[in-house]
């Protein structure tokens, strides 16, 4: 059954690179074959553009990035509902079992976007795993298993 996911920045990087990890994620979650459009936070959009500049991506990679971003639903981080989701994620981070995780601000916004959209967060980042089922559904892919 296909569905939409909130894609973390690292998932999009793997898909754009077209490497084994990207192929595995695409196949396992049916991203490109899905009838549903996938979703990203505007924060991920910004992270990818900064990364492309920082790593001097060539025209082929930039074209793949442009195409990927045009085929995604981009969620802005304005409005009281997403701000409330951010405060929920931040409070969960600060009161996590074993102590505060001190998530980065971009990760907080990405997790808040997943909460706001009520979509599972698809990621290869271990830093989100403590949020699984409280309050998010985290779909973690172990990059070392591919």
N, C-alpha and C positions, 0 to 999 in steps of 0.2 A: 504494500500500500504506500503510495507516494504522499508526501506532505511537504510543507514548507519548514525550513529551519532558519534560525538566526545564525549566520556564519561568522565565526571569529576570523580575525585578520589572518592568522596562520593557515587556516583552511583555504582561504582565497589565494594566498601565496602558493600553496602546493598545487592548486588547480591551475593557476596561471603558468607556473613552471612546467606543468605537464609531466611531473616526475612520477615515480612509482607510488609515492604517498598520495598524490593528487588523483591518480587513476584508481587507487584503492578506495579513497573517500567517495569519489564519484560513483563507483560501482556499488559500494556497500550501502550508500544512502540514496542512490538513484537521482542524483542532483540534476544532471543534464537531461535525463529522460523524464523527469517529473513534469506533470501538467501544471504543477504549482510553481510560482516564482519564488526564488529564495530571497531572504531578507538580510540586510546588514544595517548596522548603525552608521550614521554619518561619521562617527569617530573612526570606524574601520576604513571608510572611504578616504578620510584624511590621512590615516596611518599609511595606507597603500601609496598615496601620491607622494608623501614624504619619503617613503622607502624607495620608490622608483627614482626620485631625484638623488637621494643619498648614495644609492648603488649604481648610479648612472645607467639605468636600464636603456637598452637600445630600442629602436623603433618597433621591432617585432614584439618584444615584451610589453612595451607601452600600448601597442595596438590591442594585444590580448587583455591588458588591464582595462582599457577603454571599453572594449566589447563586454567584458565581465561586468563592469559597473553599470553599463547601459541595460543589462539584462537582469538586474537585481532591483528589489524594492528597497529604497534607502529611507530609513527612519530618522527624522531629525530629533534633536535632544531639547526641544523647546516645549513648553506646556507643563502645567502643574502635575498631570498624571505621570509623566516620565520623571519629573523631579521627585515625586513621591516614591516611585520605584527605586530611584537612586538612593534615597534615604533608607529604604528598606534593605537594599543590598549592603549599604555602608554599615548599618546597625548589625546585620548578620555577620559581616566581616569582623567588626569590633568585638562581638560576643561569641565568636566561634569557639567550639570545643578545642581545648589546647592552646587558646590564646588568639589574639587578633592576627589576622593574616597580612594586614596592611597592603591591600590590593592597590595597584597603580590606578590612577584616576581614569585612564582610558579603559582599563579592564572593568572598573566600576560602572562606567557609562555603557559598555557593551553588555554587561550582565543586566543592568537596569533596562536596556532596550529589550532583552530577552524576556524579562519579567513583564514589561509594559505590553509587549506584543503577544505574550502567553505562548511563545514558541520555544521548542527545545534549542539549547545552545550547542552547536556543533563546533568542537575545538580539539586541538592537540595540546593545549596548555593545561598542565596539571593544577595550576593556581585556581581554577574554577571548580575543581572537583568537590570541595567542601560545601558548595552550594547545592549539590545534587539533592533533589527532593526537599530542600529547605532553603530557598523557596522556588528553585528552578529545576527543570529537567536538563541535566548535562549529558550530552552525548560525547564522551571522551574517546578519542582515537589515539592509541599509543603509536607514535611515529616509529619507534624502534621495532615494532612487530611487522613492519612492511618490508 
